[in-house]
Amino acid sequence: MTTSPPMREIPTTELADHTSRSSAWMLIDGKVHDITAFLDDHPGGDEILLDATARDATQEFEDVGHSGEARAQLAEMVIGVARPPTAEEAAVAAEKAAAAGVRMASAEGGG
């Protein structure tokens, strides 16, 4: 009997690094899905998917009433399970967010 290797545990803070067309991750039902390759094929367009990255999109996914086929496709995209970040991971994420905010303010002429 073969057993599957354990799924990678992905801190939820890591989702923020995957919100673009080049790398898009979505959290649904506690599982992290790499949806990058599916962006161009999504019937509702890529923007709706990109808008749902970096956070839990379970409710939006369920509200649409996806078919069994869509659920099977999603299952093939699982790359890990979400877990809360460690204190160190949370601190690093906060630093990144603060730095991004400073860069945004500078780019907008606000800082």
Phi and psi restraints in degrees (range 20) as a CNS / XPLOR table:
assign (resid 1 and name C) (resid 2 and name N)
       (resid 2 and name CA) (resid 2 and name C) 1.0 -99.8 20.0 2
assign (resid 2 and name N) (resid 2 and name CA)
       (resid 2 and name C) (resid 3 and name N) 1.0 147.6 20.0 2
assign (resid 2 and name C) (resid 3 and name N)
       (resid 3 and name CA) (resid 3 and name C) 1.0 -119.6 20.0 2
assign (resid 3 and name N) (resid 3 and name CA)
       (resid 3 and name C) (resid 4 and name N) 1.0 147.1 20.0 2
assign (resid 3 and name C) (resid 4 and name N)
       (resid 4 and name CA) (resid 4 and name C) 1.0 -75.4 20.0 2
assign (resid 4 and name N) (resid 4 and name CA)
       (resid 4 and name C) (resid 5 and name N) 1.0 145.6 20.0 2
assign (resid 4 and name C) (resid 5 and name N)
       (resid 5 and name CA) (resid 5 and name C) 1.0 -65.9 20.0 2
assign (resid 5 and name N) (resid 5 and name CA)
       (resid 5 and name C) (resid 6 and name N) 1.0 153.6 20.0 2
assign (resid 5 and name C) (resid 6 and name N)
       (resid 6 and name CA) (resid 6 and name C) 1.0 -62.2 20.0 2
assign (resid 6 and name N) (resid 6 and name CA)
       (resid 6 and name C) (resid 7 and name N) 1.0 147.1 20.0 2
assign (resid 6 and name C) (resid 7 and name N)
       (resid 7 and name CA) (resid 7 and name C) 1.0 -70.5 20.0 2
assign (resid 7 and name N) (resid 7 and name CA)
       (resid 7 and name C) (resid 8 and name N) 1.0 146.7 20.0 2
assign (resid 7 and name C) (resid 8 and name N)
       (resid 8 and name CA) (resid 8 and name C) 1.0 -64.0 20.0 2
assign (resid 8 and name N) (resid 8 and name CA)
       (resid 8 and name C) (resid 9 and name N) 1.0 136.9 20.0 2
assign (resid 8 and name C) (resid 9 and name N)
       (resid 9 and name CA) (resid 9 and name C) 1.0 -92.0 20.0 2
assign (resid 9 and name N) (resid 9 and name CA)
       (resid 9 and name C) (resid 10 and name N) 1.0 124.0 20.0 2
assign (resid 9 and name C) (resid 10 and name N)
       (resid 10 and name CA) (resid 10 and name C) 1.0 -114.7 20.0 2
assign (resid 10 and name N) (resid 10 and name CA)
       (resid 10 and name C) (resid 11 and name N) 1.0 121.5 20.0 2
assign (resid 10 and name C) (resid 11 and name N)
       (resid 11 and name CA) (resid 11 and name C) 1.0 -64.9 20.0 2
assign (resid 11 and name N) (resid 11 and name CA)
       (resid 11 and name C) (resid 12 and name N) 1.0 139.7 20.0 2
assign (resid 11 and name C) (resid 12 and name N)
       (resid 12 and name CA) (resid 12 and name C) 1.0 -59.4 20.0 2
assign (resid 12 and name N) (resid 12 and name CA)
       (resid 12 and name C) (resid 13 and name N) 1.0 -25.6 20.0 2
assign (resid 12 and name C) (resid 13 and name N)
       (resid 13 and name CA) (resid 13 and name C) 1.0 -66.1 20.0 2
assign (resid 13 and name N) (resid 13 and name CA)
       (resid 13 and name C) (resid 14 and name N) 1.0 -23.6 20.0 2
assign (resid 13 and name C) (resid 14 and name N)
       (resid 14 and name CA) (resid 14 and name C) 1.0 -70.5 20.0 2
assign (resid 14 and name N) (resid 14 and name CA)
       (resid 14 and name C) (resid 15 and name N) 1.0 -21.0 20.0 2
assign (resid 14 and name C) (resid 15 and name N)
       (resid 15 and name CA) (resid 15 and name C) 1.0 -58.6 20.0 2
assign (resid 15 and name N) (resid 15 and name CA)
       (resid 15 and name C) (resid 16 and name N) 1.0 -33.3 20.0 2
assign (resid 15 and name C) (resid 16 and name N)
       (resid 16 and name CA) (resid 16 and name C) 1.0 -63.6 20.0 2
assign (resid 16 and name N) (resid 16 and name CA)
       (resid 16 and name C) (resid 17 and name N) 1.0 -18.0 20.0 2
assign (resid 16 and name C) (resid 17 and name N)
       (resid 17 and name CA) (resid 17 and name C) 1.0 -86.7 20.0 2
assign (resid 17 and name N) (resid 17 and name CA)
       (resid 17 and name C) (resid 18 and name N) 1.0 0.6 20.0 2
assign (resid 17 and name C) (resid 18 and name N)
       (resid 18 and name CA) (resid 18 and name C) 1.0 -134.4 20.0 2
assign (resid 18 and name N) (resid 18 and name CA)
       (resid 18 and name C) (resid 19 and name N) 1.0 68.5 20.0 2
assign (resid 18 and name C) (resid 19 and name N)
       (resid 19 and name CA) (resid 19 and name C) 1.0 -127.3 20.0 2
assign (resid 19 and name N) (resid 19 and name CA)
       (resid 19 and name C) (resid 20 and name N) 1.0 21.7 20.0 2
assign (resid 19 and name C) (resid 20 and name N)
       (resid 20 and name CA) (resid 20 and name C) 1.0 -124.9 20.0 2
assign (resid 20 and name N) (resid 20 and name CA)
       (resid 20 and name C) (resid 21 and name N) 1.0 171.6 20.0 2
assign (resid 20 and name C) (resid 21 and name N)
       (resid 21 and name CA) (resid 21 and name C) 1.0 -61.9 20.0 2
assign (resid 21 and name N) (resid 21 and name CA)
       (resid 21 and name C) (resid 22 and name N) 1.0 -25.6 20.0 2
assign (resid 21 and name C) (resid 22 and name N)
       (resid 22 and name CA) (resid 22 and name C) 1.0 -83.4 20.0 2
assign (resid 22 and name N) (resid 22 and name CA)
       (resid 22 and name C) (resid 23 and name N) 1.0 -18.4 20.0 2
assign (resid 22 and name C) (resid 23 and name N)
       (resid 23 and name CA) (resid 23 and name C) 1.0 -162.6 20.0 2
assign (resid 23 and name N) (resid 23 and name CA)
       (resid 23 and name C) (resid 24 and name N) 1.0 104.1 20.0 2
assign (resid 23 and name C) (resid 24 and name N)
       (resid 24 and name CA) (resid 24 and name C) 1.0 -123.7 20.0 2
assign (resid 24 and name N) (resid 24 and name CA)
       (resid 24 and name C) (resid 25 and name N) 1.0 120.4 20.0 2
assign (resid 24 and name C) (resid 25 and name N)
       (resid 25 and name CA) (resid 25 and name C) 1.0 -117.0 20.0 2
assign (resid 25 and name N) (resid 25 and name CA)
       (resid 25 and name C) (resid 26 and name N) 1.0 144.6 20.0 2
assign (resid 25 and name C) (resid 26 and name N)
       (resid 26 and name CA) (resid 26 and name C) 1.0 -131.7 20.0 2
assign (resid 26 and name N) (resid 26 and name CA)
       (resid 26 and name C) (resid 27 and name N) 1.0 140.8 20.0 2
assign (resid 26 and name C) (resid 27 and name N)
       (resid 27 and name CA) (resid 27 and name C) 1.0 -102.9 20.0 2
assign (resid 27 and name N) (resid 27 and name CA)
       (resid 27 and name C) (resid 28 and name N) 1.0 118.5 20.0 2
assign (resid 27 and name C) (resid 28 and name N)
       (resid 28 and name CA) (resid 28 and name C) 1.0 -138.1 20.0 2
assign (resid 28 and name N) (resid 28 and name CA)
       (resid 28 and name C) (resid 29 and name N) 1.0 127.0 20.0 2
assign (resid 28 and name C) (resid 29 and name N)
       (resid 29 and name CA) (resid 29 and name C) 1.0 53.5 20.0 2
assign (resid 29 and name N) (resid 29 and name CA)
       (resid 29 and name C) (resid 30 and name N) 1.0 39.7 20.0 2
assign (resid 29 and name C) (resid 30 and name N)
       (resid 30 and name CA) (resid 30 and name C) 1.0 78.8 20.0 2
assign (resid 30 and name N) (resid 30 and name CA)
       (resid 30 and name C) (resid 31 and name N) 1.0 -0.3 20.0 2
assign (resid 30 and name C) (resid 31 and name N)
       (resid 31 and name CA) (resid 31 and name C) 1.0 -110.9 20.0 2
assign (resid 31 and name N) (resid 31 and name CA)
       (resid 31 and name C) (resid 32 and name N) 1.0 144.0 20.0 2
assign (resid 31 and name C) (resid 32 and name N)
       (resid 32 and name CA) (resid 32 and name C) 1.0 -96.8 20.0 2
assign (resid 32 and name N) (resid 32 and name CA)
       (resid 32 and name C) (resid 33 and name N) 1.0 129.8 20.0 2
assign (resid 32 and name C) (resid 33 and name N)
       (resid 33 and name CA) (resid 33 and name C) 1.0 -118.0 20.0 2
assign (resid 33 and name N) (resid 33 and name CA)
       (resid 33 and name C) (resid 34 and name N) 1.0 133.6 20.0 2
assign (resid 33 and name C) (resid 34 and name N)
       (resid 34 and name CA) (resid 34 and name C) 1.0 -90.5 20.0 2
assign (resid 34 and name N) (resid 34 and name CA)
       (resid 34 and name C) (resid 35 and name N) 1.0 104.6 20.0 2
assign (resid 34 and name C) (resid 35 and name N)
       (resid 35 and name CA) (resid 35 and name C) 1.0 -99.3 20.0 2
assign (resid 35 and name N) (resid 35 and name CA)
       (resid 35 and name C) (resid 36 and name N) 1.0 8.0 20.0 2
assign (resid 35 and name C) (resid 36 and name N)
       (resid 36 and name CA) (resid 36 and name C) 1.0 -51.3 20.0 2
assign (resid 36 and name N) (resid 36 and name CA)
       (resid 36 and name C) (resid 37 and name N) 1.0 -51.4 20.0 2
assign (resid 36 and name C) (resid 37 and name N)
       (resid 37 and name CA) (resid 37 and name C) 1.0 -68.2 20.0 2
assign (resid 37 and name N) (resid 37 and name CA)
       (resid 37 and name C) (resid 38 and name N) 1.0 -16.7 20.0 2
assign (resid 37 and name C) (resid 38 and name N)
       (resid 38 and name CA) (resid 38 and name C) 1.0 -93.6 20.0 2
assign (resid 38 and name N) (resid 38 and name CA)
       (resid 38 and name C) (resid 39 and name N) 1.0 -10.4 20.0 2
assign (resid 38 and name C) (resid 39 and name N)
       (resid 39 and name CA) (resid 39 and name C) 1.0 -53.2 20.0 2
assign (resid 39 and name N) (resid 39 and name CA)
       (resid 39 and name C) (resid 40 and name N) 1.0 -46.0 20.0 2
assign (resid 39 and name C) (resid 40 and name N)
       (resid 40 and name CA) (resid 40 and name C) 1.0 -72.8 20.0 2
assign (resid 40 and name N) (resid 40 and name CA)
       (resid 40 and name C) (resid 41 and name N) 1.0 -18.3 20.0 2
assign (resid 40 and name C) (resid 41 and name N)
       (resid 41 and name CA) (resid 41 and name C) 1.0 -98.2 20.0 2
assign (resid 41 and name N) (resid 41 and name CA)
       (resid 41 and name C) (resid 42 and name N) 1.0 -9.4 20.0 2
assign (resid 41 and name C) (resid 42 and name N)
       (resid 42 and name CA) (resid 42 and name C) 1.0 -66.5 20.0 2
assign (resid 42 and name N) (resid 42 and name CA)
       (resid 42 and name C) (resid 43 and name N) 1.0 124.9 20.0 2
assign (resid 42 and name C) (resid 43 and name N)
       (resid 43 and name CA) (resid 43 and name C) 1.0 -58.2 20.0 2
assign (resid 43 and name N) (resid 43 and name CA)
       (resid 43 and name C) (resid 44 and name N) 1.0 -29.1 20.0 2
assign (resid 43 and name C) (resid 44 and name N)
       (resid 44 and name CA) (resid 44 and name C) 1.0 -88.5 20.0 2
assign (resid 44 and name N) (resid 44 and name CA)
       (resid 44 and name C) (resid 45 and name N) 1.0 1.6 20.0 2
assign (resid 44 and name C) (resid 45 and name N)
       (resid 45 and name CA) (resid 45 and name C) 1.0 93.2 20.0 2
assign (resid 45 and name N) (resid 45 and name CA)
       (resid 45 and name C) (resid 46 and name N) 1.0 162.8 20.0 2
assign (resid 45 and name C) (resid 46 and name N)
       (resid 46 and name CA) (resid 46 and name C) 1.0 -77.0 20.0 2
assign (resid 46 and name N) (resid 46 and name CA)
       (resid 46 and name C) (resid 47 and name N) 1.0 -29.4 20.0 2
assign (resid 46 and name C) (resid 47 and name N)
       (resid 47 and name CA) (resid 47 and name C) 1.0 -61.9 20.0 2
assign (resid 47 and name N) (resid 47 and name CA)
       (resid 47 and name C) (resid 48 and name N) 1.0 -39.1 20.0 2
assign (resid 47 and name C) (resid 48 and name N)
       (resid 48 and name CA) (resid 48 and name C) 1.0 -63.0 20.0 2
assign (resid 48 and name N) (resid 48 and name CA)
       (resid 48 and name C) (resid 49 and name N) 1.0 -35.9 20.0 2
assign (resid 48 and name C) (resid 49 and name N)
       (resid 49 and name CA) (resid 49 and name C) 1.0 -72.1 20.0 2
assign (resid 49 and name N) (resid 49 and name CA)
       (resid 49 and name C) (resid 50 and name N) 1.0 -46.3 20.0 2
assign (resid 49 and name C) (resid 50 and name N)
       (resid 50 and name CA) (resid 50 and name C) 1.0 -62.0 20.0 2
assign (resid 50 and name N) (resid 50 and name CA)
       (resid 50 and name C) (resid 51 and name N) 1.0 -33.6 20.0 2
assign (resid 50 and name C) (resid 51 and name N)
       (resid 51 and name CA) (resid 51 and name C) 1.0 -67.4 20.0 2
assign (resid 51 and name N) (resid 51 and name CA)
       (resid 51 and name C) (resid 52 and name N) 1.0 -19.9 20.0 2
assign (resid 51 and name C) (resid 52 and name N)
       (resid 52 and name CA) (resid 52 and name C) 1.0 -101.5 20.0 2
assign (resid 52 and name N) (resid 52 and name CA)
       (resid 52 and name C) (resid 53 and name N) 1.0 9.1 20.0 2
assign (resid 52 and name C) (resid 53 and name N)
       (resid 53 and name CA) (resid 53 and name C) 1.0 -81.9 20.0 2
assign (resid 53 and name N) (resid 53 and name CA)
       (resid 53 and name C) (resid 54 and name N) 1.0 165.9 20.0 2
assign (resid 53 and name C) (resid 54 and name N)
       (resid 54 and name CA) (resid 54 and name C) 1.0 68.7 20.0 2
assign (resid 54 and name N) (resid 54 and name CA)
       (resid 54 and name C) (resid 55 and name N) 1.0 14.7 20.0 2
assign (resid 54 and name C) (resid 55 and name N)
       (resid 55 and name CA) (resid 55 and name C) 1.0 -159.3 20.0 2
assign (resid 55 and name N) (resid 55 and name CA)
       (resid 55 and name C) (resid 56 and name N) 1.0 175.4 20.0 2
assign (resid 55 and name C) (resid 56 and name N)
       (resid 56 and name CA) (resid 56 and name C) 1.0 -77.4 20.0 2
assign (resid 56 and name N) (resid 56 and name CA)
       (resid 56 and name C) (resid 57 and name N) 1.0 116.8 20.0 2
assign (resid 56 and name C) (resid 57 and name N)
       (resid 57 and name CA) (resid 57 and name C) 1.0 -107.6 20.0 2
assign (resid 57 and name N) (resid 57 and name CA)
       (resid 57 and name C) (resid 58 and name N) 1.0 18.8 20.0 2
assign (resid 57 and name C) (resid 58 and name N)
       (resid 58 and name CA) (resid 58 and name C) 1.0 -57.5 20.0 2
assign (resid 58 and name N) (resid 58 and name CA)
       (resid 58 and name C) (resid 59 and name N) 1.0 -47.9 20.0 2
assign (resid 58 and name C) (resid 59 and name N)
       (resid 59 and name CA) (resid 59 and name C) 1.0 -62.7 20.0 2
assign (resid 59 and name N) (resid 59 and name CA)
       (resid 59 and name C) (resid 60 and name N) 1.0 -43.7 20.0 2
assign (resid 59 and name C) (resid 60 and name N)
       (resid 60 and name CA) (resid 60 and name C) 1.0 -61.7 20.0 2
assign (resid 60 and name N) (resid 60 and name CA)
       (resid 60 and name C) (resid 61 and name N) 1.0 -42.4 20.0 2
assign (resid 60 and name C) (resid 61 and name N)
       (resid 61 and name CA) (resid 61 and name C) 1.0 -61.2 20.0 2
assign (resid 61 and name N) (resid 61 and name CA)
       (resid 61 and name C) (resid 62 and name N) 1.0 -45.0 20.0 2
assign (resid 61 and name C) (resid 62 and name N)
       (resid 62 and name CA) (resid 62 and name C) 1.0 -69.6 20.0 2
assign (resid 62 and name N) (resid 62 and name CA)
       (resid 62 and name C) (resid 63 and name N) 1.0 -37.5 20.0 2
assign (resid 62 and name C) (resid 63 and name N)
       (resid 63 and name CA) (resid 63 and name C) 1.0 -61.2 20.0 2
assign (resid 63 and name N) (resid 63 and name CA)
       (resid 63 and name C) (resid 64 and name N) 1.0 -31.3 20.0 2
assign (resid 63 and name C) (resid 64 and name N)
       (resid 64 and name CA) (resid 64 and name C) 1.0 -72.3 20.0 2
assign (resid 64 and name N) (resid 64 and name CA)
       (resid 64 and name C) (resid 65 and name N) 1.0 -27.3 20.0 2
assign (resid 64 and name C) (resid 65 and name N)
       (resid 65 and name CA) (resid 65 and name C) 1.0 74.5 20.0 2
assign (resid 65 and name N) (resid 65 and name CA)
       (resid 65 and name C) (resid 66 and name N) 1.0 51.6 20.0 2
assign (resid 65 and name C) (resid 66 and name N)
       (resid 66 and name CA) (resid 66 and name C) 1.0 -61.1 20.0 2
assign (resid 66 and name N) (resid 66 and name CA)
       (resid 66 and name C) (resid 67 and name N) 1.0 149.7 20.0 2
assign (resid 66 and name C) (resid 67 and name N)
       (resid 67 and name CA) (resid 67 and name C) 1.0 -73.6 20.0 2
assign (resid 67 and name N) (resid 67 and name CA)
       (resid 67 and name C) (resid 68 and name N) 1.0 168.8 20.0 2
assign (resid 67 and name C) (resid 68 and name N)
       (resid 68 and name CA) (resid 68 and name C) 1.0 -60.9 20.0 2
assign (resid 68 and name N) (resid 68 and name CA)
       (resid 68 and name C) (resid 69 and name N) 1.0 -36.3 20.0 2
assign (resid 68 and name C) (resid 69 and name N)
       (resid 69 and name CA) (resid 69 and name C) 1.0 -64.0 20.0 2
assign (resid 69 and name N) (resid 69 and name CA)
       (resid 69 and name C) (resid 70 and name N) 1.0 -42.7 20.0 2
assign (resid 69 and name C) (resid 70 and name N)
       (resid 70 and name CA) (resid 70 and name C) 1.0 -63.4 20.0 2
assign (resid 70 and name N) (resid 70 and name CA)
       (resid 70 and name C) (resid 71 and name N) 1.0 -40.2 20.0 2
assign (resid 70 and name C) (resid 71 and name N)
       (resid 71 and name CA) (resid 71 and name C) 1.0 -65.9 20.0 2
assign (resid 71 and name N) (resid 71 and name CA)
       (resid 71 and name C) (resid 72 and name N) 1.0 -37.1 20.0 2
assign (resid 71 and name C) (resid 72 and name N)
       (resid 72 and name CA) (resid 72 and name C) 1.0 -66.6 20.0 2
assign (resid 72 and name N) (resid 72 and name CA)
       (resid 72 and name C) (resid 73 and name N) 1.0 -41.0 20.0 2
assign (resid 72 and name C) (resid 73 and name N)
       (resid 73 and name CA) (resid 73 and name C) 1.0 -61.7 20.0 2
assign (resid 73 and name N) (resid 73 and name CA)
       (resid 73 and name C) (resid 74 and name N) 1.0 -44.0 20.0 2
assign (resid 73 and name C) (resid 74 and name N)
       (resid 74 and name CA) (resid 74 and name C) 1.0 -61.5 20.0 2
assign (resid 74 and name N) (resid 74 and name CA)
       (resid 74 and name C) (resid 75 and name N) 1.0 -41.1 20.0 2
assign (resid 74 and name C) (resid 75 and name N)
       (resid 75 and name CA) (resid 75 and name C) 1.0 -60.4 20.0 2
assign (resid 75 and name N) (resid 75 and name CA)
       (resid 75 and name C) (resid 76 and name N) 1.0 -31.2 20.0 2
assign (resid 75 and name C) (resid 76 and name N)
       (resid 76 and name CA) (resid 76 and name C) 1.0 -72.6 20.0 2
assign (resid 76 and name N) (resid 76 and name CA)
       (resid 76 and name C) (resid 77 and name N) 1.0 -15.5 20.0 2
assign (resid 76 and name C) (resid 77 and name N)
       (resid 77 and name CA) (resid 77 and name C) 1.0 -96.2 20.0 2
assign (resid 77 and name N) (resid 77 and name CA)
       (resid 77 and name C) (resid 78 and name N) 1.0 0.8 20.0 2
assign (resid 77 and name C) (resid 78 and name N)
       (resid 78 and name CA) (resid 78 and name C) 1.0 -64.7 20.0 2
assign (resid 78 and name N) (resid 78 and name CA)
       (resid 78 and name C) (resid 79 and name N) 1.0 130.3 20.0 2
assign (resid 78 and name C) (resid 79 and name N)
       (resid 79 and name CA) (resid 79 and name C) 1.0 -118.0 20.0 2
assign (resid 79 and name N) (resid 79 and name CA)
       (resid 79 and name C) (resid 80 and name N) 1.0 -8.1 20.0 2
assign (resid 79 and name C) (resid 80 and name N)
       (resid 80 and name CA) (resid 80 and name C) 1.0 172.7 20.0 2
assign (resid 80 and name N) (resid 80 and name CA)
       (resid 80 and name C) (resid 81 and name N) 1.0 -177.7 20.0 2
assign (resid 80 and name C) (resid 81 and name N)
       (resid 81 and name CA) (resid 81 and name C) 1.0 -113.0 20.0 2
assign (resid 81 and name N) (resid 81 and name CA)
       (resid 81 and name C) (resid 82 and name N) 1.0 144.3 20.0 2
assign (resid 81 and name C) (resid 82 and name N)
       (resid 82 and name CA) (resid 82 and name C) 1.0 -77.9 20.0 2
assign (resid 82 and name N) (resid 82 and name CA)
       (resid 82 and name C) (resid 83 and name N) 1.0 146.9 20.0 2
assign (resid 82 and name C) (resid 83 and name N)
       (resid 83 and name CA) (resid 83 and name C) 1.0 -143.1 20.0 2
assign (resid 83 and name N) (resid 83 and name CA)
       (resid 83 and name C) (resid 84 and name N) 1.0 155.0 20.0 2
assign (resid 83 and name C) (resid 84 and name N)
       (resid 84 and name CA) (resid 84 and name C) 1.0 -62.8 20.0 2
assign (resid 84 and name N) (resid 84 and name CA)
       (resid 84 and name C) (resid 85 and name N) 1.0 148.0 20.0 2
assign (resid 84 and name C) (resid 85 and name N)
       (resid 85 and name CA) (resid 85 and name C) 1.0 -73.0 20.0 2
assign (resid 85 and name N) (resid 85 and name CA)
       (resid 85 and name C) (resid 86 and name N) 1.0 153.7 20.0 2
assign (resid 85 and name C) (resid 86 and name N)
       (resid 86 and name CA) (resid 86 and name C) 1.0 -71.9 20.0 2
assign (resid 86 and name N) (resid 86 and name CA)
       (resid 86 and name C) (resid 87 and name N) 1.0 168.6 20.0 2
assign (resid 86 and name C) (resid 87 and name N)
       (resid 87 and name CA) (resid 87 and name C) 1.0 -59.5 20.0 2
assign (resid 87 and name N) (resid 87 and name CA)
       (resid 87 and name C) (resid 88 and name N) 1.0 -40.4 20.0 2
assign (resid 87 and name C) (resid 88 and name N)
       (resid 88 and name CA) (resid 88 and name C) 1.0 -65.5 20.0 2
assign (resid 88 and name N) (resid 88 and name CA)
       (resid 88 and name C) (resid 89 and name N) 1.0 -44.1 20.0 2
assign (resid 88 and name C) (resid 89 and name N)
       (resid 89 and name CA) (resid 89 and name C) 1.0 -63.2 20.0 2
assign (resid 89 and name N) (resid 89 and name CA)
       (resid 89 and name C) (resid 90 and name N) 1.0 -39.2 20.0 2
assign (resid 89 and name C) (resid 90 and name N)
       (resid 90 and name CA) (resid 90 and name C) 1.0 -65.6 20.0 2
assign (resid 90 and name N) (resid 90 and name CA)
       (resid 90 and name C) (resid 91 and name N) 1.0 -39.5 20.0 2
assign (resid 90 and name C) (resid 91 and name N)
       (resid 91 and name CA) (resid 91 and name C) 1.0 -65.0 20.0 2
assign (resid 91 and name N) (resid 91 and name CA)
       (resid 91 and name C) (resid 92 and name N) 1.0 -43.0 20.0 2
assign (resid 91 and name C) (resid 92 and name N)
       (resid 92 and name CA) (resid 92 and name C) 1.0 -63.2 20.0 2
assign (resid 92 and name N) (resid 92 and name CA)
       (resid 92 and name C) (resid 93 and name N) 1.0 -43.4 20.0 2
assign (resid 92 and name C) (resid 93 and name N)
       (resid 93 and name CA) (resid 93 and name C) 1.0 -62.4 20.0 2
assign (resid 93 and name N) (resid 93 and name CA)
       (resid 93 and name C) (resid 94 and name N) 1.0 -40.2 20.0 2
assign (resid 93 and name C) (resid 94 and name N)
       (resid 94 and name CA) (resid 94 and name C) 1.0 -64.8 20.0 2
assign (resid 94 and name N) (resid 94 and name CA)
       (resid 94 and name C) (resid 95 and name N) 1.0 -40.2 20.0 2
assign (resid 94 and name C) (resid 95 and name N)
       (resid 95 and name CA) (resid 95 and name C) 1.0 -63.2 20.0 2
assign (resid 95 and name N) (resid 95 and name CA)
       (resid 95 and name C) (resid 96 and name N) 1.0 -42.9 20.0 2
assign (resid 95 and name C) (resid 96 and name N)
       (resid 96 and name CA) (resid 96 and name C) 1.0 -62.1 20.0 2
assign (resid 96 and name N) (resid 96 and name CA)
       (resid 96 and name C) (resid 97 and name N) 1.0 -44.5 20.0 2
assign (resid 96 and name C) (resid 97 and name N)
       (resid 97 and name CA) (resid 97 and name C) 1.0 -63.6 20.0 2
assign (resid 97 and name N) (resid 97 and name CA)
       (resid 97 and name C) (resid 98 and name N) 1.0 -42.0 20.0 2
assign (resid 97 and name C) (resid 98 and name N)
       (resid 98 and name CA) (resid 98 and name C) 1.0 -63.9 20.0 2
assign (resid 98 and name N) (resid 98 and name CA)
       (resid 98 and name C) (resid 99 and name N) 1.0 -42.7 20.0 2
assign (resid 98 and name C) (resid 99 and name N)
       (resid 99 and name CA) (resid 99 and name C) 1.0 -64.5 20.0 2
assign (resid 99 and name N) (resid 99 and name CA)
       (resid 99 and name C) (resid 100 and name N) 1.0 -39.9 20.0 2
assign (resid 99 and name C) (resid 100 and name N)
       (resid 100 and name CA) (resid 100 and name C) 1.0 -64.9 20.0 2
assign (resid 100 and name N) (resid 100 and name CA)
       (resid 100 and name C) (resid 101 and name N) 1.0 -38.7 20.0 2
assign (resid 100 and name C) (resid 101 and name N)
       (resid 101 and name CA) (resid 101 and name C) 1.0 -64.5 20.0 2
assign (resid 101 and name N) (resid 101 and name CA)
       (resid 101 and name C) (resid 102 and name N) 1.0 -39.8 20.0 2
assign (resid 101 and name C) (resid 102 and name N)
       (resid 102 and name CA) (resid 102 and name C) 1.0 -65.3 20.0 2
assign (resid 102 and name N) (resid 102 and name CA)
       (resid 102 and name C) (resid 103 and name N) 1.0 -43.8 20.0 2
assign (resid 102 and name C) (resid 103 and name N)
       (resid 103 and name CA) (resid 103 and name C) 1.0 -63.8 20.0 2
assign (resid 103 and name N) (resid 103 and name CA)
       (resid 103 and name C) (resid 104 and name N) 1.0 -39.9 20.0 2
assign (resid 103 and name C) (resid 104 and name N)
       (resid 104 and name CA) (resid 104 and name C) 1.0 -63.6 20.0 2
assign (resid 104 and name N) (resid 104 and name CA)
       (resid 104 and name C) (resid 105 and name N) 1.0 -45.2 20.0 2
assign (resid 104 and name C) (resid 105 and name N)
       (resid 105 and name CA) (resid 105 and name C) 1.0 -62.0 20.0 2
assign (resid 105 and name N) (resid 105 and name CA)
       (resid 105 and name C) (resid 106 and name N) 1.0 -39.8 20.0 2
assign (resid 105 and name C) (resid 106 and name N)
       (resid 106 and name CA) (resid 106 and name C) 1.0 -65.1 20.0 2
assign (resid 106 and name N) (resid 106 and name CA)
       (resid 106 and name C) (resid 107 and name N) 1.0 -42.2 20.0 2
assign (resid 106 and name C) (resid 107 and name N)
       (resid 107 and name CA) (resid 107 and name C) 1.0 -66.4 20.0 2
assign (resid 107 and name N) (resid 107 and name CA)
       (resid 107 and name C) (resid 108 and name N) 1.0 -29.7 20.0 2
assign (resid 107 and name C) (resid 108 and name N)
       (resid 108 and name CA) (resid 108 and name C) 1.0 -89.1 20.0 2
assign (resid 108 and name N) (resid 108 and name CA)
       (resid 108 and name C) (resid 109 and name N) 1.0 2.3 20.0 2
assign (resid 108 and name C) (resid 109 and name N)
       (resid 109 and name CA) (resid 109 and name C) 1.0 81.3 20.0 2
assign (resid 109 and name N) (resid 109 and name CA)
       (resid 109 and name C) (resid 110 and name N) 1.0 14.2 20.0 2
assign (resid 109 and name C) (resid 110 and name N)
       (resid 110 and name CA) (resid 110 and name C) 1.0 -100.3 20.0 2
assign (resid 110 and name N) (resid 110 and name CA)
       (resid 110 and name C) (resid 111 and name N) 1.0 4.3 20.0 2
